[in-house]
Amino acid sequence: MGGVILLAHRGYSAKYPENTILAFRKALEAGADGVELDVWLSRDGKVVVMHDETIDRTSNLHGRLKDMTLDELSKAELGMGQRIPLLEEVIEALPNAMINVEIKDPDVVEAVEKLIRGIEDRIIISSFDVDSLLRMRELNGRVRLGYLIAREEGLSELPKLLKVGLWSVNVPIDAIPVLGLGRTIESLKNLKGLGLKVVLWAHIEELFYNYLPYLAGLFDVVITNDVPRMAKLLKEMKVRE
């Protein structure tokens, strides 16, 4: 691995069912250094990999994930023969990959910490929820913490996170059409000046291809749906081997 770290957003989600073992494995085969995924706590206390609060959008069944047991969730089909995985199954299936675990559900923090204990060197814990990150740091002094922001106002929470050893700020490329390219570049320079890593993600994936060439040297990790396309761009930018 050299240069910018490439993580697959919910796995290789441009081609395979998101947040599945298949999508994660295919992402690595396509050249990703690791994957980004989302976790919730099931009704019976299992750490389940799923983006949405319900299973409606991505499966053939309906229900609120936190109200369902693992047995109930195991009956859901996600396409291409895939089922909803547990975080521990993903960790086992990807023994050498980086895994960015996004905390969607504050109730899941303690259970996640137990699962990542001893493999912190390949884990990033990210969340929009500051309290979840602070709680993770109370439990684990080693794991990397990434603060997800969707709006500029979220930066006001940085001081309390810097005190506990924040690793990265995870910024949407979608900020550029809102703030302007110049202002975004200055913000990224400021974050780097604080000693933080910058992780870029996208609501609208195409914006990466419009703006990333202007941001060389200002980001350390990129999270993408389309691994081969992004790997090609990063190589052309000479920010990744």
C-alpha positions in Angstrom: 0.0 0.0 0.0 1.4 3.4 -1.0 0.0 6.9 -0.8 -3.7 7.6 -0.4 -5.7 4.7 1.2 -8.6 3.4 -0.9 -11.6 2.1 1.0 -14.7 0.7 -0.7 -18.0 2.3 0.4 -20.2 -0.5 1.8 -17.9 -2.7 -0.2 -17.8 -2.7 -4.0 -21.3 -1.3 -3.9 -21.4 -0.1 -7.5 -21.6 -3.7 -8.7 -22.6 -5.9 -5.7 -25.2 -5.8 -2.9 -23.9 -3.2 -0.4 -22.6 -4.2 3.0 -22.3 -7.9 2.2 -19.4 -10.3 2.4 -19.4 -10.6 -1.4 -19.2 -6.8 -1.9 -16.3 -6.6 0.6 -14.3 -9.5 -1.0 -14.9 -8.1 -4.5 -13.7 -4.7 -3.3 -10.4 -6.2 -2.2 -10.0 -8.2 -5.4 -10.6 -4.9 -7.3 -7.7 -3.3 -5.5 -9.1 -1.6 -2.4 -7.0 -1.5 0.7 -10.1 -2.1 2.8 -13.8 -1.4 3.2 -16.2 1.0 4.9 -19.3 -0.4 6.6 -22.1 0.5 9.0 -23.2 -1.2 12.2 -26.2 -1.5 14.4 -27.1 -3.6 17.4 -29.8 -6.1 16.9 -32.5 -6.8 19.5 -30.5 -9.7 20.9 -27.3 -7.7 21.1 -25.5 -8.7 17.9 -23.4 -6.3 15.9 -25.1 -6.3 12.5 -23.7 -4.7 9.3 -26.4 -2.6 7.6 -26.6 1.1 6.6 -30.2 1.9 7.1 -32.2 1.8 10.3 -34.6 -0.6 8.6 -33.9 -3.5 6.3 -36.6 -2.4 3.8 -34.4 -0.8 1.1 -31.7 -3.4 0.7 -33.6 -6.7 1.4 -36.7 -8.6 0.5 -38.1 -8.2 4.0 -39.3 -5.2 6.2 -38.6 -4.1 9.7 -36.6 -1.9 12.0 -33.2 -3.6 12.6 -33.0 -2.8 16.3 -36.4 -4.5 16.8 -35.3 -7.7 15.1 -33.3 -10.7 16.4 -30.4 -12.2 14.5 -32.6 -15.2 13.6 -35.2 -12.9 12.1 -32.5 -10.9 10.2 -30.9 -14.0 8.9 -34.0 -14.7 6.8 -33.5 -11.5 4.7 -32.1 -11.8 1.3 -29.9 -9.0 -0.1 -29.4 -10.3 -3.7 -26.7 -12.5 -5.3 -27.3 -15.0 -2.5 -26.1 -12.6 0.2 -27.4 -12.3 3.8 -26.9 -9.6 6.4 -23.5 -10.2 7.9 -22.3 -9.7 11.5 -19.2 -7.5 12.0 -17.3 -10.5 13.4 -18.0 -12.4 10.2 -16.6 -9.5 8.1 -13.5 -9.3 10.3 -12.9 -13.0 9.9 -13.5 -12.8 6.1 -11.1 -9.9 5.6 -8.1 -10.9 7.8 -5.6 -8.4 6.4 -7.9 -5.5 5.2 -8.5 -2.1 6.8 -12.1 -1.8 8.0 -13.7 1.6 8.7 -16.6 0.8 11.0 -19.2 3.6 11.0 -21.2 3.7 14.2 -24.9 4.3 13.2 -26.3 3.2 16.6 -24.8 4.6 19.9 -25.9 1.4 21.6 -23.4 -0.6 19.6 -20.2 1.0 20.8 -19.4 -1.4 23.7 -20.0 -4.5 21.5 -17.9 -3.1 18.7 -15.0 -2.3 21.0 -14.9 -5.9 22.2 -14.8 -7.2 18.6 -12.0 -4.9 17.4 -9.8 -5.4 20.5 -6.4 -6.6 19.4 -6.8 -5.6 15.7 -6.9 -1.8 16.2 -4.0 -1.3 13.7 -6.4 -2.1 10.8 -9.6 -0.4 12.2 -11.0 3.1 11.9 -14.1 3.9 14.0 -16.1 6.7 12.5 -19.4 8.4 13.4 -21.4 11.6 13.1 -22.2 11.1 16.8 -19.5 12.8 18.9 -20.6 11.0 22.1 -20.1 7.6 20.4 -16.6 8.5 19.5 -15.8 9.8 23.0 -17.3 6.6 24.5 -15.1 4.5 22.2 -12.0 6.4 23.3 -12.9 5.8 26.9 -13.0 2.0 26.2 -10.1 1.9 23.8 -7.0 4.2 23.7 -5.5 2.7 20.6 -8.1 2.6 17.8 -8.3 5.4 15.2 -11.3 7.7 15.5 -12.8 9.5 12.5 -15.3 12.3 12.9 -17.9 12.4 10.1 -19.2 15.8 9.2 -22.0 16.7 6.8 -22.1 20.4 7.5 -19.5 23.0 8.4 -21.1 23.6 11.8 -20.0 20.2 12.8 -16.4 21.5 13.1 -17.4 23.2 16.3 -17.2 19.8 18.0 -13.5 19.4 17.0 -11.9 20.7 20.3 -13.4 18.0 22.5 -12.4 15.3 20.0 -8.9 16.6 19.6 -8.4 16.3 23.3 -8.9 12.5 23.2 -6.7 11.9 20.1 -8.9 12.2 17.0 -7.3 10.6 13.9 -9.3 12.0 11.0 -12.1 14.3 9.9 -14.2 12.6 7.3 -15.4 15.3 4.9 -17.9 15.0 2.0 -16.7 16.0 -1.4 -20.2 17.4 -1.8 -19.1 20.3 0.3 -17.3 21.9 -2.7 -20.5 22.9 -4.6 -21.8 24.4 -1.4 -18.7 26.2 0.0 -16.8 26.6 -3.2 -13.5 25.0 -4.1 -11.2 27.7 -2.6 -12.9 27.7 0.8 -12.9 23.9 0.9 -9.2 23.8 0.1 -8.5 26.2 2.9 -10.6 24.1 5.3 -8.7 21.0 4.4 -5.4 22.8 4.8 -6.5 23.8 8.3 -7.4 20.3 9.2 -4.1 19.0 8.0 -2.4 21.8 10.0 -4.0 20.3 13.1 -2.2 17.1 12.4 -5.4 15.3 11.3 -5.9 13.0 8.5 -8.6 13.9 5.9 -11.0 11.2 4.7 -13.1 12.1 1.7 -16.5 10.5 1.0 -19.4 11.4 -1.3 -23.1 11.5 -1.5 -22.7 12.1 -5.3 -19.9 9.9 -6.4 -19.4 11.8 -9.7 -18.1 14.9 -7.8 -14.9 13.0 -7.0 -14.0 13.0 -10.7 -14.8 16.7 -11.0 -12.8 17.9 -8.0 -10.2 15.4 -6.7 -7.5 16.5 -9.0 -7.6 20.0 -7.3 -7.1 18.4 -3.9 -3.9 16.4 -4.3 -1.9 16.4 -1.1 -4.9 17.4 1.0 -6.5 14.0 1.7 -5.3 10.7 3.0 -8.2 8.3 2.5 -10.9 8.2 -0.1 -14.1 6.1 0.3 -15.6 5.1 -3.1 -18.4 3.0 -4.5 -16.4 2.2 -7.7 -13.0 0.8 -6.7 -11.3 0.3 -10.2 -12.4 3.8 -11.4 -11.1 5.5 -8.3 -7.9 3.5 -8.3 -7.3 4.7 -11.8 -7.9 8.3 -11.0 -5.6 8.2 -7.9 -2.8 6.6 -9.9 -3.2 9.3 -12.6 -3.0 12.0 -9.9 0.2 10.3 -8.7 -1.1 10.1 -5.1 -1.3 6.3 -5.1 1.0 3.6 -6.5 
